[in-house]
Amino acid sequence: MRRLLAARPVAALATLHRGEPAVSMVPFVLPAGRTDLIIHISALASHTRDIQAHAQVSLLVMAEADAGTSPQALPRVSLVAEARTLLRDSDEHAAAREAYLARFPDSAVTFELADFSLVALQPTSARLVAGFARAHALVGEALLAWLRG
């Protein structure tokens, strides 16, 4: 399933918006050797304000649909995660920025805008579906080991 996270560049991000669920799309990267996913988000986006108010989020990453695979059999992973904004002048921010730009070089211009921040999403649980009737739940060290690859 780590291949799925490496292959798919966007996730559905679920946040709590004024007490109701809300879903948006975010590009993400899972840097090599790390266990947190990195997103780059604007303060103007409602999901950014949602994260600031309630740090627990969920992400869904799904394989691309094709004519030969039933939608129920598509590989996918659903993660519950804690969001944390990275400090702009930190080594962690610099490493996350490098990983993000390696995956999304066209986003370099957004790093020049003051309202964008890097946010680390640390998964606390995962539900992996590798195909029809092949589902697995991961938490704790098993989840961290899987994320490290």
Summary of the structure (lengths in Angstrom):
residues: 149
radius of gyration: 15.3
end to end distance: 9.4
largest distance: 47.6
contacts: 412
relative contact order: 0.22
helix: 32%
strand: 40%
